[in-house]
Amino acid sequence: MSGELNWAVLGTGVIANEMAAGLQKMGKRLYAVGNRTYSKAVAFAEKYGIEKVYSTIDEMFTDDNVDLIYITSPHNTHYGFMKKALENGKHLLVEKSITLNSGELDEMIALAGRKNLVLAEAMTIWHMPLYKELWRIIESGELGRVQMITVNFGSFKEYDMENRFFNRSLAGGSLLDIGVYALSIVRSFMCEAPAAVCSQWKPAPTGVDEQATILLQNGMGQMAAVALSMHSKQPKRAMISCEKGFIEIMEFPRADRAVITDAVTGEQKEVTAGETANALYYELTDMEKAVLTGDADPMKLRFSKDVMDLMTSLRSEWGLVYPEEE
């Protein structure tokens, strides 16, 4: 594929607005928008100068002028939308969590493969320049091997059981909403996927996971500890402990700064790359490059699959099932 790519966005929420702004930074604008509520789509189109507004979402999937679709709707709706889009030949960038479970994701990966389409999860960690630099530092060997990773991510959400964070009918809970970030950063710094996993969790009154602690270990002995909460504030903090030093990252989902501490001297070095505000710009740029070059490896779908496999296994242990899975 060559030439100018036309983007459509499904949804008009916060992420869709960030996506439209990201395209503007690329010198582009959205071609089309679709939303369950037509009036919201019209208002969104007026705000960003979008040419096309669909009266029904299905029209987006069959529009021959659309090359790529960014699905920003709640994750319990992703599977149905993804299937229609891929069947109609659209490359897909899908907001996290990309699906509800591994079965859905495996089916979509197979479908994308048959259609020769790029399918990717909109996971900021895969695309922030800071992480590309930190992975380079790790691969260089200057810090030695990664030994242990610790990650905290917690928000204080009011006990409104109708809110999507706690609503089982909207696939609420800490794991699919914030745990996906924590497990993604863990996977990105591990040499291979974790094979041994143990956990404990606390359900909210609705039955979804309000908080959880997760321990992981892969076959190379690399370990991780993850703490998640939806009703108690924690810093968004990750620490990558290596043989010769450790890396500390605050606000890690869209980080543009890290501090490396030498294990022997205690000397600290700051690493900066990219800008937090440009997170969606980096995602969209990488996605377009993947479509145009045919090299989708930087989109790290294999890591997204490893993370989804972990989350599916954890929910199976917890007995946490969403209505779509019953």
C-alpha positions in Angstrom: 0.0 0.0 0.0 1.3 3.5 -0.8 0.0 7.0 -0.8 -2.2 8.9 1.7 -4.0 6.8 4.2 -7.6 7.6 5.3 -8.4 7.1 9.0 -11.8 6.6 10.5 -12.5 6.6 14.2 -15.1 4.7 16.0 -16.1 6.6 19.1 -16.0 10.3 20.2 -14.6 10.2 23.7 -11.4 11.3 25.2 -9.2 8.9 23.2 -10.9 9.8 19.9 -10.2 13.5 20.6 -6.6 12.8 21.4 -6.4 10.7 18.2 -7.8 13.6 16.1 -5.3 15.9 17.6 -2.5 13.4 17.0 -3.4 13.3 13.3 -3.3 17.1 13.2 0.3 16.9 14.5 1.1 14.6 11.5 -0.3 17.3 9.2 -3.4 15.2 8.6 -7.0 15.0 9.6 -9.6 12.3 10.2 -11.5 11.3 7.1 -14.5 9.9 9.0 -16.2 9.3 12.3 -18.9 7.0 13.6 -20.6 6.8 17.0 -23.5 5.0 18.5 -25.1 8.5 19.1 -25.2 10.2 15.7 -25.5 13.7 17.1 -22.2 13.2 19.0 -20.5 12.1 15.8 -21.8 15.3 14.0 -20.5 17.5 16.8 -17.1 15.7 16.7 -16.9 16.1 12.9 -17.6 19.8 13.2 -14.9 20.2 15.8 -12.2 18.6 13.7 -13.3 19.4 10.2 -14.1 15.8 9.4 -15.5 15.1 5.9 -17.7 12.0 6.6 -20.1 11.2 9.4 -21.8 7.8 9.3 -25.4 7.4 10.2 -24.7 3.9 11.4 -21.4 2.4 12.5 -21.6 -0.5 10.0 -21.2 2.1 7.2 -17.7 2.7 8.4 -16.7 -0.9 7.8 -18.0 -1.0 4.2 -16.7 2.4 3.1 -14.1 1.7 0.4 -12.3 5.0 1.1 -11.4 4.0 4.7 -7.9 2.4 5.1 -7.5 2.3 8.8 -9.9 2.4 11.7 -9.2 3.3 15.3 -11.7 1.6 17.6 -12.0 3.6 20.8 -15.3 2.2 22.1 -15.5 0.2 25.5 -13.5 -3.0 25.3 -16.5 -5.3 25.7 -17.6 -4.0 22.2 -14.3 -4.5 20.5 -14.7 -8.1 19.2 -17.8 -7.5 17.2 -16.5 -4.3 15.6 -13.1 -5.8 14.9 -14.6 -8.8 13.1 -16.7 -6.6 10.8 -13.9 -4.3 10.1 -11.3 -7.0 9.3 -13.8 -8.9 7.1 -14.1 -5.7 5.1 -10.4 -5.2 4.7 -9.7 -2.5 7.2 -6.4 -2.2 9.1 -7.1 -1.8 12.8 -5.7 0.0 15.8 -7.8 -1.0 18.8 -7.9 0.7 22.2 -6.7 -1.4 25.2 -7.7 -3.9 26.2 -7.8 -5.1 22.7 -10.3 -7.8 23.4 -12.0 -9.4 26.5 -10.0 -12.7 26.3 -7.5 -14.8 24.4 -10.1 -16.6 22.4 -11.4 -13.4 20.9 -7.9 -12.1 20.2 -6.6 -15.4 18.7 -9.6 -15.4 16.3 -9.0 -11.8 15.3 -5.2 -12.4 14.8 -6.0 -15.3 12.5 -8.6 -13.3 10.5 -6.2 -10.4 10.1 -3.6 -12.8 8.9 -5.9 -14.3 6.3 -6.8 -10.8 5.1 -3.2 -9.6 5.2 -4.1 -6.7 7.5 -2.3 -4.9 10.3 -4.0 -5.5 13.6 -2.6 -3.7 16.7 -3.5 -2.7 20.2 -3.2 1.0 21.0 -0.8 0.5 23.9 1.2 3.7 24.5 4.1 1.8 26.0 4.9 0.1 22.7 5.4 3.5 21.0 6.7 6.1 23.5 10.3 7.1 22.4 11.4 6.7 26.0 10.8 3.0 26.0 12.5 2.6 22.7 15.6 4.2 24.3 15.3 2.1 27.5 15.0 -1.1 25.6 18.1 -0.1 23.6 20.0 0.5 26.9 18.9 -2.9 28.2 19.8 -4.7 25.0 23.2 -3.0 25.0 24.0 -4.9 28.3 25.3 -1.9 30.1 23.0 -2.5 33.1 23.3 -6.3 32.9 20.3 -8.6 32.7 16.9 -7.6 34.0 16.3 -9.5 37.2 13.1 -8.1 38.7 10.3 -5.7 37.8 7.9 -4.0 40.2 4.9 -2.0 39.1 2.2 -0.1 40.9 -0.9 1.4 39.4 -3.9 2.6 41.4 -6.8 5.0 41.1 -9.3 6.1 43.7 -12.7 5.7 42.0 -15.9 6.4 44.0 -18.1 3.4 44.7 -20.5 4.1 41.9 -21.4 0.6 40.7 -22.9 2.0 37.5 -19.6 3.6 36.5 -17.7 1.6 33.8 -14.8 1.0 36.3 -17.0 -1.2 38.4 -19.8 -2.2 36.0 -19.6 -5.9 35.1 -21.8 -5.4 32.1 -19.2 -3.0 30.7 -16.3 -5.4 31.5 -15.2 -3.2 34.4 -12.4 -4.0 36.9 -8.8 -3.2 37.5 -7.2 -5.9 35.3 -8.5 -5.0 31.9 -8.5 -1.2 32.6 -5.2 -0.5 34.3 -3.6 -3.9 34.7 -3.1 -4.2 31.0 -0.6 -1.3 31.2 1.3 -2.8 34.1 1.5 -6.3 32.5 2.5 -4.7 29.2 5.5 -2.9 30.7 6.5 -6.1 32.5 6.4 -8.0 29.3 8.3 -5.4 27.4 11.3 -5.7 29.7 11.2 -9.5 30.1 13.2 -11.7 27.6 10.3 -14.1 27.4 6.7 -14.3 28.6 6.0 -15.3 32.2 5.3 -19.0 32.7 4.6 -19.1 36.4 1.8 -16.8 37.8 0.2 -16.5 41.2 -2.2 -13.8 42.4 -4.7 -12.7 45.0 -7.7 -10.4 44.3 -10.5 -8.5 46.0 -13.9 -8.2 44.2 -16.0 -5.1 44.2 -19.6 -5.4 45.1 -20.4 -6.0 41.4 -18.0 -8.9 41.3 -15.4 -7.3 39.1 -11.8 -7.0 40.4 -11.4 -4.0 42.6 -7.7 -4.7 43.4 -5.2 -7.4 42.8 -1.6 -8.4 43.4 0.2 -10.5 40.8 3.5 -12.3 40.9 5.1 -13.5 37.7 8.3 -15.5 36.7 9.5 -16.6 33.3 11.7 -19.6 32.4 14.8 -17.4 32.6 14.2 -16.6 36.3 13.1 -13.0 35.6 10.4 -12.0 38.1 7.8 -9.3 38.5 5.4 -8.0 41.1 2.3 -6.0 40.2 -0.1 -4.2 42.5 -3.4 -2.8 41.1 -6.2 -0.9 42.7 -9.4 0.9 41.7 -10.4 2.3 45.1 -7.1 3.3 46.5 -4.6 5.7 45.0 -1.1 4.4 44.0 1.6 6.1 42.0 1.9 4.9 38.4 5.4 3.6 39.1 7.6 1.0 37.5 11.1 -0.1 38.6 13.2 -2.3 36.4 15.9 -3.9 38.5 19.0 -5.1 36.7 22.3 -6.6 37.8 24.2 -3.3 37.6 21.5 -0.8 38.3 17.8 0.0 38.3 15.5 2.1 36.2 12.7 4.1 37.8 9.8 5.4 35.7 6.9 7.5 37.1 3.6 8.0 35.3 4.8 5.0 33.2 1.9 4.6 30.7 3.0 7.7 28.8 6.4 8.4 30.3 9.0 10.7 28.8 11.5 10.5 31.6 13.3 7.8 33.6 16.1 7.8 36.1 18.8 5.1 36.1 20.7 4.5 39.3 24.1 2.8 39.3 24.0 -0.2 41.7 27.6 0.3 42.9 28.2 4.1 43.0 24.6 5.3 43.5 25.1 7.8 40.7 21.9 8.7 38.9 21.4 9.5 35.2 18.2 11.0 33.8 17.0 9.6 30.4 14.5 11.7 28.5 12.9 11.0 25.1 9.7 12.2 23.4 6.9 14.0 25.1 3.9 12.7 27.1 1.5 15.0 25.3 2.4 13.3 22.0 1.6 9.7 23.0 -1.2 9.3 20.4 1.0 10.9 17.7 3.6 8.2 18.2 1.0 5.5 18.1 -0.5 6.7 14.9 2.9 7.3 13.2 4.0 3.8 14.0 0.7 2.4 12.8 0.8 4.2 9.4 4.4 3.1 8.9 3.4 -0.5 9.6 0.6 -0.4 7.0 2.8 1.4 4.4 5.9 -0.9 4.8 4.2 -4.1 5.6 6.4 -4.5 8.7 4.0 -4.7 11.7 6.6 -6.0 14.2 7.0 -2.5 15.9 3.3 -2.7 16.8 4.2 -5.6 19.2 1.0 -7.6 18.7 2.9 -10.6 20.0 3.4 -8.8 23.3 -0.3 -7.8 23.4 -1.2 -11.5 22.9 1.1 -12.5 25.8 -0.5 -10.0 28.1 -4.0 -11.0 27.0 -3.1 -14.7 27.7 -2.0 -13.7 31.2 -5.2 -11.7 31.9 -7.4 -14.4 30.6 -5.6 -17.0 32.8 -5.9 -14.8 35.9 -9.6 -14.1 35.4 -10.1 -17.9 34.9 -8.5 -18.5 38.3 -10.6 -15.8 39.9 -13.8 -17.0 38.3 -14.4 -13.6 36.9 -16.6 -13.9 33.8 -18.3 -11.1 31.8 -21.8 -11.3 30.3 -20.4 -11.6 26.8 -18.4 -14.7 27.9 -21.3 -16.6 29.5 
